[in-house]
Amino acid sequence: MDQKTVRKYLSAPGPAAPPRRSPSGRSKARLIGDSMPLVDSMLRAEILMKVAVIHGRLAAEHGFTGNYQRVEFYVQKALCRLESHRCWSSRISVLVDRSAEDVGA
């Protein structure tokens, strides 16, 4: 790190210590926590519903203020849990039919 950058941040007014975490160790409450049952019900109604649609409905209909990535992460986990034969691959973002893999084995 450059000395000028360090000097700039050391001379700037602000807290002398890093922000404190909550007693549980988390810096923020899980924003998706209250919306998990809603997301699960949306996925049960239409398993291939896009994350953008789910996030949009949560924001418009239920006042959800969390970010898209949190919803996307939860949907990835929920799909594996709700549909045992389908799993969402976070690396390539496609649905993989595990039953087709079993047929080839």
Sequence and secondary structure as in RCSB ss.txt:
>XXXX:A:sequence
MDQKTVRKYLSAPGPAAPPRRSPSGRSKARLIGDSMPLVDSMLRAEILMKVAVIHGRLAAEHGFTGNYQRVEFYV
QKALCRLESHRCWSSRISVLVDRSAEDVGA
>XXXX:A:secstr
  HHHHHHHHHS S SS     TTS SS  TTGGGHHHHHHHHHH TT  HHHHHHHHHHHH   S HHHHHHHH
HHHHHHH TTEEE TTT  EEEHHHHHHH 
